[in-house]
Amino acid sequence: MIKIIVNLLGLNVIGVRHGNSESFGGTRITTFMIYLSSVPLGGLTVFPQAGISIKPEAGSGVYWFNHNALGGYDSRVFHMGCPVGYGNKWIANKWVKWPAQLWNYKCRENPHTFSIHKTS
C-alpha cells in the first residue's frame, strides 16, 4: 500500500506543521511534493536557506533528499508555504522512510520474475 498525504491550503491558513517523527513510520529519506492545483496569487513554497521559491503549478512537483551525504539532517530542506492570496493550494506528499519499511518489504517469491508479492 502506498500512503500519500494530501493537504488543502487556502485563505487564512498559515501553514501545516509536520515533523520527522519515528512514530510515524521512521525517518524521511526523501520527499516528493506534488502540486495538485495552480494558485493564482501567493502560495509559494519557500526554502529560505537554499534561496529557492516555487510557484505551485498543477501537475508539477518538487523532490528533495532530507539528509546530507554523512546521513545527518540537511537543514537546507526546511521549507514553508506562503499564505494563499487567492484560490486554494492542493498538494500531495510522498515520503520515503527508513528503516521502518525495511522489515515489512516482501521479498520475491520467485527469483525468475520481477513479481514482489503474488495474490490469488
DSSP file (Angstrom, degrees, kcal/mol; ACC not computed):
  #  RESIDUE AA STRUCTURE BP1 BP2  ACC     N-H-->O    O-->H-N    N-H-->O    O-->H-N    TCO  KAPPA ALPHA  PHI   PSI    X-CA   Y-CA   Z-CA
    1    1 A M              0   0    0      0, 0.0     2,-0.5     0, 0.0     0, 0.0   0.000 360.0 360.0 360.0 133.7    0.0    0.0    0.0
    2    2 A I        -     0   0    0      2,-0.0     2,-0.5    92,-0.0    92,-0.0  -0.877 360.0-152.2 -99.6 126.5    1.3    3.5   -0.9
    3    3 A K        +     0   0    0     -2,-0.5     2,-0.4    92,-0.1    92,-0.4  -0.870  15.4 179.9-101.8 127.8    0.5    6.2    1.6
    4    4 A I        -     0   0    0     -2,-0.5     2,-0.5    90,-0.1    90,-0.2  -0.992  19.8-141.4-126.9 134.3    0.2    9.8    0.3
    5    5 A I  E     -A   93   0A   0     88,-2.4    88,-3.3    -2,-0.4     2,-0.4  -0.830  17.2-164.1 -95.3 127.9   -0.6   12.8    2.4
    6    6 A V  E     -A   92   0A   0     -2,-0.5     2,-0.4    86,-0.2    86,-0.2  -0.951   7.0-174.6-116.1 132.5   -2.9   15.4    0.8
    7    7 A N  E     -A   91   0A   0     84,-2.4    84,-2.3    -2,-0.4     2,-0.5  -0.948  16.6-151.8-125.6 145.7   -3.3   18.9    2.2
    8    8 A L  E     -A   90   0A   0     -2,-0.4     2,-0.5    82,-0.2    82,-0.2  -0.981  14.5-174.9-113.7 120.9   -5.6   21.8    1.2
    9    9 A L  E     +A   89   0A   0     80,-3.3    80,-3.0    -2,-0.5     2,-0.1  -0.966  19.8 149.6-117.7 115.7   -4.1   25.2    2.0
   10   10 A G    >   -     0   0    0     -2,-0.5     3,-1.5     1,-0.3    74,-0.6  -0.415  49.5 -28.2-126.4-159.2   -6.4   28.1    1.4
   11   11 A L  T 3  S+     0   0    0     76,-0.4    -1,-0.3     1,-0.3    74,-0.1  -0.260 125.2  14.9 -58.2 142.7   -7.2   31.6    2.6
   12   12 A N  T 3  S+     0   0    0     72,-0.3     2,-0.6     1,-0.2    -1,-0.3   0.612  91.7 127.2  67.1  15.4   -6.3   32.3    6.3
   13   13 A V    <   -     0   0    0     -3,-1.5    71,-0.4    71,-0.2    -1,-0.2  -0.915  39.5-171.1-103.1 119.0   -4.2   29.1    6.5
   14   14 A I        -     0   0    0     -2,-0.6     2,-0.3     1,-0.3    -1,-0.2   0.898  55.8 -70.1 -75.8 -41.3   -0.8   29.9    7.9
   15   15 A G        -     0   0    0     65,-0.1     2,-0.5     2,-0.0    -1,-0.3  -0.924  38.7 -98.1 164.6 172.2    0.7   26.5    7.2
   16   16 A V        -     0   0    0     -2,-0.3     2,-0.5    -3,-0.1    65,-0.1  -0.979  30.4-146.6-120.5 125.5    0.8   22.9    8.2
   17   17 A R        +     0   0    0     -2,-0.5     2,-0.4    63,-0.0    -2,-0.0  -0.786  20.8 173.3 -95.2 131.9    3.5   21.6   10.6
   18   18 A H        -     0   0    0     -2,-0.5     2,-0.1     2,-0.0    -2,-0.0  -0.999  14.6-151.5-136.6 135.4    4.7   18.1   10.1
   19   19 A G        -     0   0    0     -2,-0.4     0, 0.0     1,-0.0     0, 0.0  -0.314  25.5-117.1 -96.9-178.2    7.6   16.5   12.0
   20   20 A N        +     0   0    0     -2,-0.1     8,-0.1     7,-0.0     2,-0.0  -0.290  53.4 170.1-110.1  44.3   10.0   13.8   11.1
   21   21 A S    > > -     0   0    0      1,-0.1     3,-1.3     6,-0.1     5,-0.7  -0.282  40.7-143.4 -69.7 137.5    8.8   11.6   13.9
   22   22 A E  G >>5S+     0   0    0      1,-0.2     3,-1.0     3,-0.2     4,-0.5   0.775  99.7  68.4 -63.4 -27.0    9.9    8.0   14.3
   23   23 A S  G 345S+     0   0    0      1,-0.3    -1,-0.2     2,-0.2    -2,-0.1   0.608  93.3  59.2 -72.7  -9.8    6.4    7.2   15.5
   24   24 A F  G <45S-     0   0    0     -3,-1.3    -1,-0.3     2,-0.1    -2,-0.1  -0.154 138.2 -61.6-111.3  38.7    5.0    7.9   12.0
   25   25 A G  T <45S-     0   0    0     -3,-1.0    75,-0.4    75,-0.0    76,-0.2   0.483  89.1 -75.2 103.8   4.2    7.0    5.3   10.1
   26   26 A G  S  <<S-     0   0    0     -5,-0.7     2,-0.1    -4,-0.5    -2,-0.1  -0.407  75.6 -25.6 105.4 179.0   10.6    6.3   10.6
   27   27 A T  E     -B   98   0A   0     71,-1.2    71,-2.5    -2,-0.1     2,-0.4  -0.435  64.3-116.6 -70.9 138.5   13.0    9.0    9.3
   28   28 A R  E     -B   97   0A   0     69,-0.2    69,-0.3     1,-0.2     3,-0.1  -0.646  28.3-179.0 -78.6 127.8   12.3   10.5    5.9
   29   29 A I  E    S+     0   0A   0     67,-3.6    37,-2.8    -2,-0.4    38,-0.5   0.883  71.3   2.6 -86.7 -51.0   14.9    9.8    3.3
   30   30 A T  E     -BC  96  65A   0     66,-1.2    66,-1.9    35,-0.3     2,-0.4  -0.910  61.9-148.5-134.6 161.7   13.3   11.8    0.5
   31   31 A T  E     -BC  95  64A   0     33,-2.5    33,-2.3    -2,-0.3     2,-0.5  -0.997   4.9-169.2-131.1 136.2   10.2   13.9   -0.1
   32   32 A F  E     -BC  94  63A   0     62,-2.1    62,-2.4    -2,-0.4     2,-0.5  -0.965   9.3-169.6-124.0 112.5    8.2   14.3   -3.2
   33   33 A M  E     -BC  93  62A   0     29,-3.0    29,-2.7    -2,-0.5     2,-0.5  -0.909   4.5-162.8-106.4 123.8    5.7   17.1   -3.1
   34   34 A I  E     -BC  92  61A   0     58,-3.3    58,-2.2    -2,-0.5     2,-0.6  -0.897  14.1-137.3-109.6 130.2    3.2   17.2   -6.0
   35   35 A Y  E     -B   91   0A   0     25,-3.0    24,-2.7    -2,-0.5    25,-0.3  -0.779  18.8-177.8 -87.3 119.6    1.1   20.3   -6.7
   36   36 A L        +     0   0    0     54,-2.8     2,-0.3    -2,-0.6    55,-0.2   0.567  68.0  28.9 -94.0 -11.5   -2.5   19.3   -7.5
   37   37 A S  S    S-     0   0    0     53,-1.0     2,-0.3    20,-0.1    -1,-0.1  -0.982  76.4-119.5-144.5 155.4   -3.7   22.8   -8.3
   38   38 A S        -     0   0    0     -2,-0.3    50,-0.3    19,-0.2    19,-0.2  -0.709  24.9-142.9 -89.8 149.0   -2.3   26.1   -9.6
   39   39 A V        -     0   0    0     17,-1.4     3,-0.2    -2,-0.3    48,-0.1  -0.963   6.0-159.7-117.6 119.2   -2.5   29.1   -7.3
   40   40 A P  S    S+     0   0    0      0, 0.0     2,-0.4     0, 0.0    -1,-0.1   0.834  81.3  20.4 -66.4 -32.5   -3.3   32.5   -9.0
   41   41 A L  E    S-D   86   0B   0     45,-1.1    44,-2.2     3,-0.0    45,-1.6  -0.962 117.8 -26.2-144.8 121.9   -1.9   34.5   -6.1
   42   42 A G  E     +D   84   0B   0     -2,-0.4    42,-0.3    42,-0.2    -3,-0.1  -0.339  68.6 119.9  79.6-160.5    0.6   33.5   -3.3
   43   43 A G        +     0   0    0     40,-1.9    41,-0.2     1,-0.2    -1,-0.1   0.604  40.6 163.9  76.8  12.9    1.1   30.0   -2.0
   44   44 A L        -     0   0    0     39,-0.3    38,-3.3    37,-0.1     2,-0.6  -0.266  37.4-131.6 -60.8 148.8    4.8   29.8   -2.9
   45   45 A T  E     -EF  54  81C   0      9,-2.4     9,-2.7    36,-0.2     2,-0.4  -0.933  30.3-162.0 -99.4 124.4    6.8   27.0   -1.3
   46   46 A V  E     -EF  53  80C   0     34,-3.1    34,-2.0    -2,-0.6     7,-0.2  -0.919  25.1-168.2-118.8 132.3   10.0   28.6    0.0
   47   47 A F  E  >> -E   52   0C   0      5,-3.2     5,-1.8    -2,-0.4     4,-1.2  -0.867  16.3-172.7-109.6  90.1   13.3   27.0    1.0
   48   48 A P  T  45S+     0   0    0      0, 0.0     3,-0.4     0, 0.0    -1,-0.2   0.868  78.4  48.2 -59.4 -43.5   14.9   30.0    2.8
   49   49 A Q  T  45S+     0   0    0     29,-0.4    27,-0.1     1,-0.2    28,-0.1   0.827 116.4  43.9 -68.8 -30.2   18.3   28.6    3.4
   50   50 A A  T  45S-     0   0    0     26,-0.4    -1,-0.2    -3,-0.4     3,-0.1   0.600 107.1-127.1 -87.8 -12.1   18.6   27.4   -0.2
   51   51 A G  T  <5 +     0   0    0     -4,-1.2     2,-0.4    -3,-0.4    -2,-0.1   0.838  62.9 135.9  70.4  33.5   17.2   30.7   -1.6
   52   52 A I  E   < -E   47   0C   0     -5,-1.8    -5,-3.2     2,-0.0     2,-0.4  -0.927  31.4-179.4-118.6 137.0   14.6   28.8   -3.6
   53   53 A S  E     -E   46   0C   0     -2,-0.4     2,-0.5    -7,-0.2    -7,-0.2  -0.999  10.6-158.6-133.1 139.7   10.9   29.6   -4.1
   54   54 A I  E     -E   45   0C   0     -9,-2.7    -9,-2.4    -2,-0.4     8,-0.0  -0.963  11.0-141.0-123.2 127.6    8.5   27.6   -6.2
   55   55 A K        -     0   0    0     -2,-0.5     2,-0.3   -11,-0.2   -11,-0.1  -0.743  32.5-113.4 -84.7 128.2    5.2   28.7   -7.6
   56   56 A P        +     0   0    0      0, 0.0   -17,-1.4     0, 0.0     2,-0.4  -0.456  40.2 175.1 -65.9 122.7    2.5   26.0   -7.4
   57   57 A E    >   -     0   0    0     -2,-0.3     3,-2.4   -19,-0.2   -22,-0.3  -0.997  38.7-105.4-128.7 125.8    1.5   24.8  -10.9
   58   58 A A  T 3  S+     0   0    0     -2,-0.4   -22,-0.2     1,-0.3     3,-0.1  -0.209 105.2  19.3 -52.1 130.9   -0.9   21.8  -11.2
   59   59 A G  T 3  S+     0   0    0    -24,-2.7    -1,-0.3     1,-0.4     2,-0.2   0.304 101.5 107.4  91.2  -8.2    0.9   18.7  -12.3
   60   60 A S    <   -     0   0    0     -3,-2.4   -25,-3.0   -25,-0.3    -1,-0.4  -0.526  46.3-172.3 -96.4 169.9    4.4   19.9  -11.2
   61   61 A G  E     -C   34   0A   0    -27,-0.2     2,-0.4    -2,-0.2   -27,-0.2  -0.971  20.5-134.0-155.1 167.8    6.3   18.6   -8.3
   62   62 A V  E     -C   33   0A   0    -29,-2.7   -29,-3.0    -2,-0.3     2,-0.4  -0.995  18.3-169.0-130.0 134.8    9.4   19.1   -6.1
   63   63 A Y  E     +C   32   0A   0     -2,-0.4     2,-0.3   -31,-0.2   -31,-0.2  -0.982  14.0 162.4-126.4 133.8   11.7   16.3   -5.0
   64   64 A W  E     -C   31   0A   0    -33,-2.3   -33,-2.5    -2,-0.4     2,-0.4  -0.995  37.1-118.4-149.8 156.8   14.5   16.5   -2.4
   65   65 A F  E     -C   30   0A   0     -2,-0.3   -35,-0.3   -35,-0.2   -36,-0.1  -0.767  17.1-154.0 -89.5 138.7   16.7   14.5   -0.1
   66   66 A N  S    S+     0   0    0    -37,-2.8     8,-2.3    -2,-0.4     2,-0.3   0.525  73.2  56.4 -91.6  -7.5   16.2   15.2    3.6
   67   67 A H  B    S-G   73   0D   0    -38,-0.5     6,-0.2     6,-0.3    -2,-0.1  -0.895  76.8-124.2-126.8 154.3   19.7   14.2    4.7
   68   68 A N    >   -     0   0    0      4,-2.9     3,-1.9    -2,-0.3     6,-0.1  -0.212  45.7 -84.9 -85.5-177.1   23.2   15.2    3.7
   69   69 A A  T 3  S+     0   0    0      1,-0.3    -1,-0.1     2,-0.1    -2,-0.0   0.730 128.6  54.5 -64.5 -22.2   26.0   12.9    2.4
   70   70 A L  T 3  S-     0   0    0      2,-0.1    -1,-0.3     3,-0.0     3,-0.1   0.429 120.0-106.9 -90.9   0.7   27.0   12.0    6.0
   71   71 A G  S <  S+     0   0    0     -3,-1.9     2,-0.1     1,-0.3    -2,-0.1   0.409  78.4 127.0  91.8  -2.1   23.5   10.9    6.9
   72   72 A G  S    S-     0   0    0      1,-0.1    -4,-2.9    -5,-0.1    -1,-0.3  -0.465  72.9 -82.6 -85.0 161.2   22.6   13.9    9.1
   73   73 A Y  B     -G   67   0D   0     -6,-0.2     2,-0.8    -2,-0.1    -6,-0.3  -0.406  39.9-136.6 -62.8 133.3   19.5   16.1    8.6
   74   74 A D    >   -     0   0    0     -8,-2.3     3,-1.9     1,-0.1     4,-0.1  -0.830  10.9-162.3 -95.8 106.0   20.1   18.7    6.0
   75   75 A S  G >  S+     0   0    0     -2,-0.8     3,-1.6     1,-0.3   -26,-0.2   0.653  80.7  78.3 -66.6 -13.7   18.7   22.0    7.3
   76   76 A R  G 3  S+     0   0    0      1,-0.3   -26,-0.4   -27,-0.1    -1,-0.3   0.682  85.0  63.5 -67.5 -15.0   18.6   23.5    3.8
   77   77 A V  G <   +     0   0    0     -3,-1.9    -1,-0.3   -11,-0.1    -2,-0.2   0.462  69.9 121.4 -90.1  -0.3   15.4   21.4    3.1
   78   78 A F    <   +     0   0    0     -3,-1.6   -29,-0.4    -4,-0.1     2,-0.3  -0.455  44.7 173.1 -58.0 131.3   13.5   23.3    5.8
   79   79 A H        -     0   0    0    -32,-0.2     2,-0.3    -2,-0.1   -32,-0.2  -0.918  21.9-164.7-142.0 164.6   10.6   24.8    3.9
   80   80 A M  E     -F   46   0C   0    -34,-2.0   -34,-3.1    -2,-0.3     2,-0.5  -0.984  21.9-121.0-148.8 156.9    7.4   26.7    4.3
   81   81 A G  E     -F   45   0C   0     -2,-0.3   -36,-0.2   -36,-0.2   -37,-0.1  -0.890  26.3-134.8-102.0 126.1    4.3   27.6    2.4
   82   82 A C        -     0   0    0    -38,-3.3   -67,-0.0    -2,-0.5   -68,-0.0  -0.420  40.6 -84.2 -71.8 153.7    3.5   31.2    1.9
   83   83 A P        -     0   0    0      0, 0.0   -40,-1.9     0, 0.0     2,-0.6  -0.261  42.1-116.5 -58.8 144.5   -0.2   32.3    2.5
   84   84 A V  E     -D   42   0B   0    -74,-0.6   -72,-0.3   -71,-0.4   -42,-0.2  -0.749  26.1-171.0 -83.8 121.7   -2.5   31.8   -0.4
   85   85 A G  E    S+     0   0B   0    -44,-2.2     2,-0.3    -2,-0.6   -43,-0.2   0.806  72.8   6.7 -84.0 -31.7   -3.9   35.2   -1.5
   86   86 A Y  E    S+D   41   0B   0    -45,-1.6   -45,-1.1   -76,-0.0    -1,-0.3  -0.965 115.8   2.6-153.7 133.5   -6.5   33.9   -3.9
   87   87 A G  S    S-     0   0    0     -2,-0.3   -76,-0.4    -3,-0.1     2,-0.3  -0.539  86.7 -65.7  92.8-159.7   -7.7   30.4   -4.6
   88   88 A N        -     0   0    0    -50,-0.3     2,-0.6    -2,-0.2   -78,-0.2  -0.945  29.3-140.0-132.7 152.0   -6.7   27.1   -2.9
   89   89 A K  E     -A    9   0A   0    -80,-3.0   -80,-3.3    -2,-0.3     2,-0.5  -0.950  18.8-173.5-116.9 111.6   -3.4   25.2   -2.8
   90   90 A W  E     +A    8   0A   0     -2,-0.6   -54,-2.8   -82,-0.2   -53,-1.0  -0.911  11.9 169.9-104.3 127.7   -3.8   21.4   -3.0
   91   91 A I  E     -AB   7  35A   0    -84,-2.3   -84,-2.4    -2,-0.5     2,-0.4  -0.937  22.0-154.4-132.5 158.0   -0.7   19.4   -2.5
   92   92 A A  E     -AB   6  34A   0    -58,-2.2   -58,-3.3    -2,-0.3     2,-0.4  -0.999  12.3-157.0-129.6 135.9    0.2   15.7   -2.1
   93   93 A N  E     -AB   5  33A   0    -88,-3.3   -88,-2.4    -2,-0.4     2,-0.5  -0.936   7.4-168.1-114.9 134.5    3.3   14.5   -0.3
   94   94 A K  E     - B   0  32A   0    -62,-2.4   -62,-2.1    -2,-0.4     2,-0.5  -0.983  11.6-166.1-117.3 118.1    5.0   11.1   -0.7
   95   95 A W  E     - B   0  31A   0     -2,-0.5     2,-0.6   -92,-0.4   -64,-0.2  -0.910  10.2-152.1-106.8 125.6    7.6   10.5    2.0
   96   96 A V  E     - B   0  30A   0    -66,-1.9   -67,-3.6    -2,-0.5   -66,-1.2  -0.874  26.2-166.1 -94.4 123.3   10.1    7.6    1.5
   97   97 A K  E     - B   0  28A   0     -2,-0.6     4,-0.3   -69,-0.3   -69,-0.2  -0.756   6.4-123.9-118.0 158.1   11.1    6.5    5.0
   98   98 A W  E    S- B   0  27A   0    -71,-2.5   -71,-1.2    -2,-0.3    -2,-0.0  -0.985  71.8  -3.8-146.4 142.4   13.8    4.3    6.5
   99   99 A P  S >> S+     0   0    0      0, 0.0     3,-1.8     0, 0.0     4,-0.6  -0.951 110.1  74.8 -99.7   7.7   14.2    1.9    8.3
  100  100 A A  T 34 S+     0   0    0    -75,-0.4     4,-0.3     1,-0.3     3,-0.3   0.823 101.0  46.8 -54.4 -35.0   10.6    1.2    9.2
  101  101 A Q  T >> S+     0   0    0     -4,-0.3     4,-1.0   -76,-0.2     3,-0.5   0.653  91.5  85.1 -81.8 -13.2    9.8   -0.2    5.8
  102  102 A L  G X4 S+     0   0    0     -3,-1.8     3,-0.6     1,-0.2    -1,-0.2   0.916  96.0  36.4 -54.2 -50.9   12.9   -2.4    5.7
  103  103 A W  G 3< S+     0   0    0     -4,-0.6    -1,-0.2    -3,-0.3    -2,-0.1   0.594 113.9  57.6 -84.6  -9.6   11.5   -5.4    7.6
  104  104 A N  G <4 S+     0   0    0     -3,-0.5     2,-0.3    -4,-0.3    -1,-0.2   0.548  78.4 111.2 -92.3  -9.3    8.0   -5.0    6.0
  105  105 A Y    <<  -     0   0    0     -4,-1.0     2,-0.6    -3,-0.6    -3,-0.0  -0.513  66.9-136.3 -70.9 123.5    9.3   -5.4    2.5
  106  106 A K        -     0   0    0     -2,-0.3     3,-0.1     1,-0.0    -1,-0.1  -0.714  18.7-137.5 -84.8 120.8    8.1   -8.7    1.0
  107  107 A C        -     0   0    0     -2,-0.6     2,-0.1     1,-0.1    -1,-0.0  -0.296  35.5 -80.0 -72.9 160.2   11.0  -10.4   -0.9
  108  108 A R        -     0   0    0      1,-0.2     8,-0.2     9,-0.1    -1,-0.1  -0.355  31.2-158.3 -62.5 135.6   10.4  -12.0   -4.3
  109  109 A E  S    S+     0   0    0      6,-0.4    -1,-0.2     1,-0.3     7,-0.1   0.805  86.9  40.6 -82.6 -31.3    8.8  -15.4   -4.0
  110  110 A N    >   -     0   0    0      5,-0.4     3,-1.7     1,-0.1    -1,-0.3  -0.952  69.9-159.6-120.5 111.0   10.0  -16.4   -7.5
  111  111 A P  T 3  S+     0   0    0      0, 0.0    -1,-0.1     0, 0.0    -3,-0.0   0.591  88.3  65.0 -67.6  -8.5   13.6  -15.3   -8.3
  112  112 A H  T 3  S+     0   0    0      2,-0.0     2,-0.3     3,-0.0    -4,-0.0   0.410 101.7  52.1 -94.4   2.0   12.9  -15.7  -12.0
  113  113 A T  S <  S-     0   0    0     -3,-1.7    -3,-0.1     2,-0.2    -5,-0.0  -0.818  79.1-124.5-129.2 170.7   10.3  -12.9  -12.2
  114  114 A F        +     0   0    0     -2,-0.3     2,-0.2    -6,-0.0    -1,-0.0   0.315  67.6 128.8 -95.2   7.4   10.0   -9.3  -11.1
  115  115 A S        -     0   0    0     -5,-0.2    -5,-0.4     1,-0.2    -6,-0.4  -0.446  38.1-172.0 -66.4 129.9    6.9  -10.1   -9.0
  116  116 A I  S    S+     0   0    0      1,-0.3     2,-0.4    -2,-0.2    -7,-0.2   0.886  72.3   1.9 -87.9 -46.8    7.2   -8.8   -5.5
  117  117 A H        -     0   0    0     -9,-0.1     2,-0.5    -8,-0.1    -1,-0.3  -0.965  66.5-149.1-148.4 125.6    4.1  -10.3   -4.0
  118  118 A K        -     0   0    0     -2,-0.4     2,-0.3    -3,-0.2    -3,-0.0  -0.821  12.9-169.1 -99.9 129.6    1.6  -12.6   -5.6
  119  119 A T              0   0    0     -2,-0.5    -2,-0.0     1,-0.1     0, 0.0  -0.878 360.0 360.0-113.4 150.7   -2.0  -12.6   -4.5
  120  120 A S              0   0    0     -2,-0.3    -1,-0.1     0, 0.0    -2,-0.0   0.443 360.0 360.0 -89.3 360.0   -4.7  -15.1   -5.5
